[in-house]
Amino acid sequence: MLLDADIKAQLAQYLQMMEGGVLLKVSAGTDEVSRDMMSLVDELATMSSQIKVDNTELKRTPSFSVNRIGEDTGVTFAGIPLGHEFTSLVLALLQVSGRAPKVDQKVIDQIKNIKEEYHFESYISLSCQNCPEVVQALNLMSILNPNITHTMIDGAAYKEEVESKNIMAVPTVFLNGESFGSGRMTVEEILAKLGSAPDASEFADKEPFDVLVVGGGPAGASAAIYAARKGIRTGIAAERFGGQILDTASIENFISVKHTEGPKLAASLEEHVKEYNIDVMNLQRAKRLEKKDLIEIELENGAVLKSKTVILSTGARWRDVGVPGEAEFRNKGVAYCPHCDGPLFEGKHVAVIGGGNSGVEAAIDLAGIVKHVTVLEFMPELKADSVLQDRLYSLPNVTVLKNVQTKEITGTDSVNGISYIERDTEIEQHIELSGVFVQIGLVPNTDWLGDSVERNRFGEIVIDNRGATNVPGVFAAGDCTTNPYKQIIISMGSGATASLGAFDYLVRN
C-alpha cells in the first residue's frame, strides 16, 4: 500500500467532491516506479466509483493521464504525484471531474481565450515546495483549454531525461520543446509570459488610496488587513503575493503553529487579505516613489498609483556572492534552495557558501542526499547556532572550510568546480564539484527608492518605532527596514505597527 491511513482518509473526503466520471489512462512497465504508480492508480479506483482505469501507451512510461470520459484533457503525471505534489493530483481529479476551480473569472477567461497550441512539460522534485503551484497552474490551463497540454515529470523517475536536458533546478518548464522558465510561477505569471499581462491602462482610472501597501509578503499582508479593518481605501501592489516565504520550506517558529510550510502560509495570508475590500494588484513592481500633494508610486508598466499614505514592505532577497560564474551558471549548478534542487544532485559533490544558520541547515539537508558537501565560510568561525554546528560536524560526508574567500564558480555548460582563497595564507585552491548552494543572508529590495527615502548603508529603510520614514506619510515594515531581526512573526507585527502609524497620520492630517 502506497498511501498511509491518514492520507487515505483525507483522500476519501476529497473524492466525494467529484462531480463526474474520470478516466485514468495508464502507461506502465515492470520497473519499481511503474509498480508503485499502478498501486496508486488501483487504490484511487477502489476508493471512488467515479474513477475508471485504462491501460494504454503514453509518450513516457511510467505515466498516467487524467481525463474526462471520452475526452483527453491534456493532464499527465510522469512519475508518482505524492509528497508535495499530492495536492496537484487531488485538484486534477476534482477539476477534471467538473468541479469549478477557485480562480478569478478574469483568469479563467484569459486561459479560455488562448488560441495557440501550447504543450507544456514541467520538471519537478517531490520535495520541492515551489513546484506544486506551477504544476497546478499548468494543469488548470490544460483542463480549461483544449489547445493546451501539460505533463508533470518527476526528475527522480526520469534522471536520464533530466541530465540530457541539463536541468539543474526545479521547477523547470519547457513549452513546445523549448525552455520556458524556471522557479515558482503563478498562473497569472505564466499568462503574462505568454503575452496576456495587464497593462498600464488597467490602472488609469484608480482613485487615490488612503493606504497603499507596496509588497505582498507577511508585513504587507498584515499592514493591508489592519488598514482595511479601519474602513479606509486600501490597495496592495505586489510583485508576487507571499514574498520570500514562498521559498521557505519549513516554518517551526511561527507562534501557535507548530509546523507549516511557506507556500501554505502564503496561501493563508492571501485568503485572509481577500476577506476584506482590498484592491490587490499582483505582478506589479514599483520603480519610483515621489512625494507631492499625494504620494505617487510609479510601476514598471508605466502606471502611476496615488495615495495619502504608503507602506513600503518590499522584503529582501538572497544575497549574491558576486563572483565570476555565479550569474552564468544560475540554475545550471548554482542554486539557492536546497529543499527544491537538492534531489537533482543525488550522488554528486556540492558546496554550500555560508556558515550561518541557513548555510549549515542547507549543508545538513544536502548531506542526506548528495555524495559530499563542502561548506565555505568567510570568517574564521561558523556563525550558526551551536546545536546546528554539532550536527554538521557529526556528518561523515561534510568538509568545513573556514576563513576562505570564494573567488570563482567554474564550469562550461554547467558548474564543474569552485575556486577559493585561504585568507591566512592567500593560497588559491580549487575543488571539482557539480553544484553550489548560496546561503549568505539577505539584501533588502529597496534599490528602486534611490534617495526618495532615507536608507542606511545596507540599503535598509530607516524607520522609527511607529514604522515612519523621514518622508511624511511614508511608512515601512518588515525585512526591507532597519528592524534588526528578519523573522516572519516580526514582519507581521511591524506591518501592523506601520498600518496603525499610517492611520494615526491620516487622522492627524
C-alpha positions as CSV (number, residue, x, y, z in Angstrom):
1,M,0.0,0.0,0.0
2,L,1.4,3.4,-1.1
3,L,-0.9,5.6,0.9
4,D,-1.0,5.6,4.7
5,A,-4.2,5.6,6.7
6,D,-4.2,9.4,7.3
7,I,-3.7,10.3,3.6
8,K,-6.4,7.7,2.6
9,A,-8.9,9.3,5.0
10,Q,-8.1,12.8,3.5
11,L,-8.3,11.5,0.0
12,A,-11.7,9.7,0.6
13,Q,-13.2,13.1,1.7
14,Y,-11.8,14.8,-1.4
15,L,-13.0,12.1,-3.8
16,Q,-16.6,12.5,-2.5
17,M,-16.5,16.0,-4.0
18,M,-16.0,14.7,-7.6
19,E,-18.8,15.8,-9.9
20,G,-18.4,13.4,-12.8
21,G,-16.5,10.4,-14.1
22,V,-12.7,10.4,-14.7
23,L,-10.7,8.0,-16.8
24,L,-7.0,7.4,-15.8
25,K,-5.1,6.2,-18.8
26,V,-2.0,4.4,-17.6
27,S,1.3,3.5,-19.3
28,A,3.3,1.2,-17.0
29,G,6.3,-1.0,-17.3
30,T,7.9,-3.6,-15.0
31,D,10.2,-1.2,-13.1
32,E,9.7,-0.2,-9.5
33,V,8.2,3.3,-10.2
34,S,5.7,1.7,-12.6
35,R,4.7,-0.8,-9.9
36,D,4.2,1.9,-7.3
37,M,2.3,4.1,-9.8
38,M,-0.1,1.1,-10.6
39,S,-0.6,0.6,-6.9
40,L,-1.6,4.3,-6.5
41,V,-3.9,4.2,-9.5
42,D,-5.6,1.0,-8.4
43,E,-6.0,2.4,-4.9
44,L,-7.7,5.5,-6.4
45,A,-10.1,3.4,-8.5
46,T,-11.1,1.3,-5.4
47,M,-11.9,4.5,-3.4
48,S,-14.3,6.0,-5.9
49,S,-16.8,4.6,-8.4
50,Q,-16.2,7.8,-10.5
51,I,-12.7,6.7,-11.3
52,K,-12.0,4.2,-14.1
53,V,-8.6,2.9,-15.3
54,D,-7.5,2.0,-18.8
55,N,-4.1,0.6,-19.8
56,T,-2.6,2.4,-22.8
57,E,0.7,3.7,-24.3
58,L,1.6,7.3,-23.5
59,K,4.7,9.3,-24.5
60,R,6.5,8.3,-21.3
61,T,6.5,5.1,-19.3
62,P,5.7,5.2,-16.4
63,S,3.0,7.9,-16.5
64,F,-0.8,8.3,-16.4
65,S,-3.2,10.9,-17.7
66,V,-6.3,12.3,-16.0
67,N,-9.2,12.6,-18.5
68,R,-12.9,13.3,-18.8
69,I,-14.8,10.3,-20.1
70,G,-14.4,10.4,-23.9
71,E,-12.1,13.4,-23.9
72,D,-8.4,13.9,-23.4
73,T,-7.8,16.8,-21.1
74,G,-4.1,17.0,-21.6
75,V,-3.1,16.5,-17.9
76,T,-0.4,13.8,-17.5
77,F,1.7,12.8,-14.5
78,A,5.0,11.1,-15.4
79,G,6.0,9.7,-12.0
80,I,4.1,9.4,-8.8
81,P,2.4,12.7,-7.6
82,L,2.8,12.2,-3.9
83,G,4.9,14.3,-1.5
84,H,4.4,18.0,-2.3
85,E,2.5,17.0,-5.5
86,F,-0.3,15.1,-3.7
87,T,-2.5,18.2,-3.8
88,S,-1.8,18.6,-7.5
89,L,-3.2,15.1,-8.1
90,V,-6.3,15.8,-5.9
91,L,-7.0,19.1,-7.7
92,A,-6.6,17.4,-11.1
93,L,-9.1,14.7,-10.2
94,L,-11.6,17.2,-8.9
95,Q,-11.3,19.8,-11.7
96,V,-11.3,17.2,-14.5
97,S,-14.5,15.7,-12.9
98,G,-16.2,19.1,-13.4
99,R,-15.6,20.9,-10.1
100,A,-15.1,24.6,-10.6
101,P,-11.6,25.9,-9.8
102,K,-11.1,28.6,-7.1
103,V,-9.7,31.1,-9.6
104,D,-10.8,34.6,-10.5
105,Q,-13.1,34.7,-13.5
106,K,-10.8,37.1,-15.3
107,V,-8.0,34.5,-15.2
108,I,-10.4,31.7,-16.4
109,D,-11.4,34.0,-19.4
110,Q,-7.7,34.7,-20.2
111,I,-7.0,31.0,-20.3
112,K,-10.0,30.1,-22.4
113,N,-9.2,32.9,-24.9
114,I,-5.8,31.4,-25.8
115,K,-5.9,30.3,-29.5
116,E,-2.3,29.0,-29.9
117,E,-1.4,25.3,-29.2
118,Y,0.8,25.1,-26.1
119,H,2.4,21.8,-24.9
120,F,4.0,22.3,-21.5
121,E,6.4,20.0,-19.7
122,S,7.4,20.7,-16.1
123,Y,10.3,19.0,-14.4
124,I,9.9,18.8,-10.6
125,S,11.1,17.1,-7.5
126,L,8.6,15.7,-4.9
127,S,10.5,17.6,-2.1
128,C,10.1,21.0,-3.9
129,Q,7.6,23.3,-2.1
130,N,7.6,25.7,-5.1
131,C,6.8,23.1,-7.8
132,P,3.1,22.4,-7.0
133,E,2.0,25.9,-7.9
134,V,3.5,25.6,-11.3
135,V,2.1,22.1,-11.8
136,Q,-1.4,23.1,-10.7
137,A,-1.4,26.3,-12.8
138,L,-0.4,24.3,-16.0
139,N,-2.9,21.5,-15.2
140,L,-5.7,24.1,-14.8
141,M,-4.8,25.7,-18.1
142,S,-4.9,22.3,-19.8
143,I,-8.3,21.4,-18.2
144,L,-9.9,24.8,-19.3
145,N,-8.4,25.0,-22.8
146,P,-8.3,22.1,-25.3
147,N,-5.3,23.8,-27.1
148,I,-3.1,23.3,-24.0
149,T,-1.5,20.1,-22.6
150,H,0.8,19.7,-19.6
151,T,3.0,16.8,-18.4
152,M,4.5,16.8,-14.9
153,I,7.8,15.0,-14.9
154,D,9.4,13.8,-11.6
155,G,13.1,14.3,-12.1
156,A,13.9,11.4,-9.8
157,A,11.9,9.0,-12.0
158,Y,13.4,10.4,-15.2
159,K,17.1,11.0,-14.3
160,E,18.5,10.4,-17.8
161,E,16.0,12.8,-19.4
162,V,16.8,15.5,-16.8
163,E,20.5,15.1,-17.3
164,S,20.2,15.1,-21.1
165,K,18.4,18.4,-20.9
166,N,20.9,19.7,-18.3
167,I,18.2,20.5,-15.8
168,M,19.7,21.5,-12.5
169,A,16.9,23.4,-10.8
170,V,13.2,22.8,-10.2
171,P,10.6,23.6,-11.3
172,T,11.9,24.0,-14.9
173,V,9.2,24.4,-17.6
174,F,9.5,23.6,-21.3
175,L,7.0,25.0,-23.8
176,N,6.7,23.2,-27.2
177,G,10.1,21.6,-26.6
178,E,11.9,24.9,-25.8
179,S,12.9,26.3,-22.4
180,F,10.1,28.5,-21.0
181,G,11.2,29.3,-17.4
182,S,12.3,28.1,-14.1
183,G,11.3,28.8,-10.5
184,R,8.0,29.4,-8.9
185,M,5.3,30.8,-11.3
186,T,1.7,31.6,-10.6
187,V,-0.9,31.1,-13.3
188,E,-1.0,34.9,-13.7
189,E,2.8,35.0,-14.2
190,I,2.6,32.2,-16.8
191,L,-0.2,34.0,-18.7
192,A,1.9,37.2,-18.5
193,K,4.9,35.4,-20.1
194,L,2.5,34.2,-22.8
195,G,1.6,37.8,-23.5
196,S,-1.6,38.5,-21.6
197,A,-0.4,40.7,-18.7
198,P,-2.4,43.7,-17.5
199,D,-1.0,46.9,-19.0
200,A,-0.9,50.5,-17.6
201,S,-4.4,51.3,-18.9
202,E,-6.0,48.9,-16.3
203,F,-4.7,51.3,-13.6
204,A,-5.5,54.6,-15.2
205,D,-8.8,55.3,-13.5
206,K,-8.0,54.2,-10.0
207,E,-9.0,56.7,-7.3
208,P,-6.3,57.7,-4.8
209,F,-5.9,55.2,-1.9
210,D,-5.9,56.1,1.8
211,V,-3.2,53.5,2.3
212,L,-1.2,51.9,-0.5
213,V,1.0,48.9,0.5
214,V,3.9,48.1,-1.7
215,G,4.8,44.4,-1.3
216,G,2.7,41.4,-0.5
217,G,4.8,39.3,2.0
218,P,3.8,38.8,5.7
219,A,4.5,42.5,6.5
220,G,2.5,43.8,3.5
221,A,-0.5,41.4,4.1
222,S,-0.6,42.4,7.8
223,A,-0.4,46.1,7.0
224,A,-3.2,45.8,4.4
225,I,-5.5,43.9,6.7
226,Y,-5.0,46.3,9.6
227,A,-5.7,49.3,7.3
228,A,-8.8,47.7,5.7
229,R,-10.3,46.9,9.1
230,K,-10.3,50.7,9.7
231,G,-12.7,51.0,6.8
232,I,-10.3,53.1,4.7
233,R,-9.5,52.7,1.0
234,T,-6.6,50.2,0.8
235,G,-4.5,48.7,-2.0
236,I,-1.6,46.3,-2.4
237,A,0.8,46.4,-5.3
238,A,2.9,43.2,-5.1
239,E,5.4,41.6,-7.4
240,R,4.4,38.2,-6.1
241,F,2.0,37.7,-3.2
242,G,3.6,35.9,-0.3
243,G,7.1,37.3,-1.0
244,Q,10.1,35.4,0.3
245,I,8.1,32.9,2.4
246,L,7.1,31.2,-0.9
247,D,10.7,30.0,-0.9
248,T,10.7,28.8,2.7
249,A,10.3,25.0,3.1
250,S,9.7,24.6,6.8
251,I,8.5,27.1,9.4
252,E,8.6,26.0,13.0
253,N,8.8,29.3,14.9
254,F,5.5,30.9,13.9
255,I,4.0,31.1,17.4
256,S,0.8,28.9,17.9
257,V,1.5,26.9,14.7
258,K,4.0,24.0,15.5
259,H,4.9,23.5,11.8
260,T,3.8,24.8,8.4
261,E,5.4,25.4,5.0
262,G,6.0,28.7,3.3
263,P,3.6,28.3,0.4
264,K,0.8,27.2,2.8
265,L,1.3,30.3,5.0
266,A,1.4,32.5,1.8
267,A,-1.9,31.0,0.7
268,S,-3.5,31.6,4.1
269,L,-2.3,35.3,4.0
270,E,-3.8,35.8,0.6
271,E,-7.1,34.2,1.7
272,H,-7.2,36.5,4.7
273,V,-6.5,39.6,2.6
274,K,-9.3,38.6,0.2
275,E,-11.8,38.6,3.1
276,Y,-11.5,42.5,3.1
277,N,-12.2,45.1,0.5
278,I,-8.5,45.4,-0.6
279,D,-7.5,46.2,-4.2
280,V,-4.8,43.6,-4.8
281,M,-2.6,44.4,-7.8
282,N,-0.4,41.4,-8.3
283,L,2.6,41.0,-10.6
284,Q,3.3,44.7,-10.2
285,R,6.8,46.0,-9.5
286,A,7.4,49.5,-8.2
287,K,10.1,51.7,-9.8
288,R,9.7,55.2,-8.3
289,L,8.3,57.0,-5.2
290,E,7.6,60.7,-5.3
291,K,6.0,62.9,-2.6
292,K,3.7,65.5,-4.0
293,D,0.3,66.6,-2.6
294,L,-0.3,62.8,-2.6
295,I,2.4,60.2,-2.7
296,E,2.9,58.7,-6.1
297,I,4.2,55.2,-6.8
298,E,5.1,54.5,-10.4
299,L,5.0,50.9,-11.6
300,E,7.3,49.3,-14.1
301,N,4.4,49.0,-16.6
302,G,4.2,52.9,-16.6
303,A,1.1,53.2,-14.4
304,V,1.1,55.7,-11.5
305,L,-0.8,54.9,-8.3
306,K,-1.6,57.7,-5.9
307,S,-2.2,57.5,-2.1
308,K,-2.4,59.7,1.0
309,T,-0.1,57.3,2.8
310,V,2.2,54.5,1.6
311,I,3.6,51.5,3.5
312,L,6.8,50.0,1.9
313,S,7.1,46.3,2.6
314,T,9.2,45.1,-0.3
315,G,11.1,42.5,1.7
316,A,14.5,41.1,0.9
317,R,16.1,38.6,-1.5
318,W,19.0,36.1,-1.3
319,R,22.4,37.9,-1.3
320,D,24.6,37.1,-4.3
321,V,28.2,36.1,-3.7
322,G,29.2,38.4,-6.6
323,V,31.9,36.2,-8.2
324,P,32.5,35.2,-11.8
325,G,30.4,32.2,-12.7
326,E,27.5,32.9,-10.3
327,A,25.2,34.6,-12.8
328,E,26.3,32.5,-15.8
329,F,25.5,29.2,-14.0
330,R,22.4,30.2,-12.1
331,N,20.0,27.2,-12.5
332,K,22.9,25.3,-14.1
333,G,24.5,24.2,-10.9
334,V,24.2,27.5,-8.9
335,A,21.2,27.2,-6.6
336,Y,19.6,28.9,-3.7
337,C,17.0,26.4,-2.4
338,P,18.5,23.1,-1.1
339,H,15.0,21.6,-0.5
340,C,13.9,22.2,-4.1
341,D,17.1,21.5,-6.0
342,G,19.0,19.1,-3.7
343,P,17.5,15.9,-5.1
344,L,18.9,16.8,-8.6
345,F,22.4,16.5,-7.1
346,E,21.9,13.0,-5.7
347,G,25.3,11.1,-5.5
348,K,27.3,14.3,-6.5
349,H,29.7,16.6,-4.8
350,V,28.3,20.1,-3.9
351,A,29.4,23.2,-2.0
352,V,27.4,25.5,0.3
353,I,28.7,29.1,0.6
354,G,27.8,30.4,4.0
355,G,28.3,29.3,7.6
356,G,25.3,30.9,9.3
357,N,22.1,29.1,10.3
358,S,20.7,28.9,6.7
359,G,24.0,27.7,5.3
360,V,24.6,25.0,7.9
361,E,20.9,23.9,7.7
362,A,21.3,23.6,4.0
363,A,24.5,21.5,4.4
364,I,22.8,19.2,6.8
365,D,19.9,18.7,4.5
366,L,22.1,18.1,1.4
367,A,24.4,15.6,3.3
368,G,21.5,13.2,3.3
369,I,21.1,13.3,-0.5
370,V,24.5,14.1,-2.1
371,K,27.8,12.3,-2.0
372,H,29.7,15.1,-0.3
373,V,29.2,18.6,0.9
374,T,31.9,21.3,1.3
375,V,30.9,24.3,3.4
376,L,32.8,27.5,2.7
377,E,32.8,30.3,5.4
378,F,34.5,33.6,5.0
379,M,35.0,34.3,8.7
380,P,37.4,32.3,11.0
381,E,34.5,30.6,12.7
382,L,31.0,29.4,11.7
383,K,28.2,31.7,12.7
384,A,25.4,29.1,13.1
385,D,23.9,28.1,16.4
386,S,26.0,25.5,18.3
387,V,23.3,22.8,18.1
388,L,23.5,23.1,14.3
389,Q,27.3,23.0,14.2
390,D,27.3,19.9,16.4
391,R,25.0,18.2,14.0
392,L,27.1,19.3,11.0
393,Y,30.4,18.1,12.4
394,S,28.9,14.7,13.2
395,L,28.2,14.0,9.5
396,P,30.8,11.8,7.7
397,N,30.4,13.4,4.3
398,V,30.9,17.0,5.1
399,T,34.0,19.2,4.9
400,V,34.1,22.6,6.6
401,L,36.5,25.3,5.2
402,K,36.7,28.4,7.4
403,N,38.4,31.7,6.7
404,V,38.2,31.3,3.0
405,Q,37.0,33.7,0.2
406,T,35.1,32.4,-2.8
407,K,36.9,33.5,-5.9
408,E,35.1,31.9,-8.8
409,I,32.5,29.3,-9.7
410,T,33.8,27.4,-12.8
411,G,32.1,25.4,-15.5
412,T,31.4,25.0,-19.2
413,D,27.7,24.2,-19.8
414,S,27.1,23.8,-16.1
415,V,29.1,24.1,-12.8
416,N,32.2,21.9,-12.6
417,G,34.0,23.4,-9.6
418,I,34.7,26.3,-7.2
419,S,37.9,28.3,-6.6
420,Y,38.6,29.9,-3.2
421,I,41.5,31.7,-1.5
422,E,42.7,30.7,2.0
423,R,42.6,34.1,3.7
424,D,45.5,33.5,6.1
425,T,48.0,32.1,3.5
426,E,46.5,33.7,0.3
427,I,46.9,30.3,-1.4
428,E,44.3,29.7,-4.1
429,Q,42.6,26.2,-4.1
430,H,40.1,24.6,-6.5
431,I,37.5,21.8,-5.8
432,E,35.8,19.8,-8.5
433,L,32.0,19.6,-7.9
434,S,28.6,19.7,-9.6
435,G,26.6,22.3,-7.6
436,V,27.0,25.4,-5.4
437,F,24.3,26.5,-3.0
438,V,24.5,30.1,-2.0
439,Q,23.3,30.9,1.6
440,I,24.9,34.2,2.7
441,G,22.0,36.2,4.0
442,L,19.6,38.8,2.6
443,V,19.7,42.1,0.8
444,P,16.7,44.5,1.0
445,N,14.6,45.1,-2.1
446,T,15.0,48.9,-1.9
447,D,17.3,49.9,-4.8
448,W,14.3,51.4,-6.7
449,L,13.8,54.0,-4.0
450,G,17.1,55.9,-4.7
451,D,17.3,59.0,-2.5
452,S,13.5,59.4,-2.1
453,V,13.5,57.8,1.4
454,E,16.4,57.6,3.9
455,R,18.2,54.2,3.9
456,N,21.2,53.0,5.8
457,R,24.5,51.7,4.2
458,F,23.0,48.3,3.9
459,G,20.0,49.7,1.9
460,E,17.6,49.2,4.7
461,I,14.8,51.8,5.1
462,V,15.3,53.8,8.3
463,I,12.1,53.8,10.4
464,D,11.0,54.9,13.9
465,N,9.0,52.9,16.5
466,R,5.8,53.7,14.5
467,G,7.2,52.5,11.2
468,A,7.5,56.0,9.9
469,T,10.3,57.0,7.5
470,N,11.8,60.5,7.1
471,V,9.1,61.3,4.4
472,P,5.8,62.4,5.9
473,G,3.1,59.8,5.1
474,V,5.6,57.1,4.0
475,F,5.9,54.2,6.4
476,A,7.8,50.9,6.1
477,A,7.7,47.4,7.6
478,G,9.5,44.0,7.5
479,D,12.8,42.8,6.1
480,C,13.4,45.9,4.0
481,T,13.7,48.1,7.1
482,T,16.3,48.7,9.9
483,N,14.3,46.3,12.1
484,P,17.2,44.1,13.3
485,Y,15.5,40.7,13.3
486,K,14.3,39.3,10.0
487,Q,11.6,36.9,11.1
488,I,8.1,36.2,9.7
489,I,6.3,36.9,13.0
490,I,8.3,40.2,13.5
491,S,7.5,41.3,9.9
492,M,3.8,40.7,10.6
493,G,4.0,42.8,13.8
494,S,5.9,45.6,12.1
495,G,3.3,45.6,9.3
496,A,0.5,46.1,11.8
497,T,2.6,48.8,13.5
498,A,3.2,50.7,10.2
499,S,-0.5,50.4,9.4
500,L,-1.6,51.8,12.7
501,G,1.1,54.6,12.3
502,A,-0.3,55.4,8.8
503,F,-3.9,55.5,10.2
504,D,-2.8,57.8,13.0
505,Y,-1.1,60.1,10.4
506,L,-4.3,60.2,8.3
507,V,-6.4,61.2,11.4
508,R,-4.0,64.0,12.4
509,N,-3.6,65.3,8.8
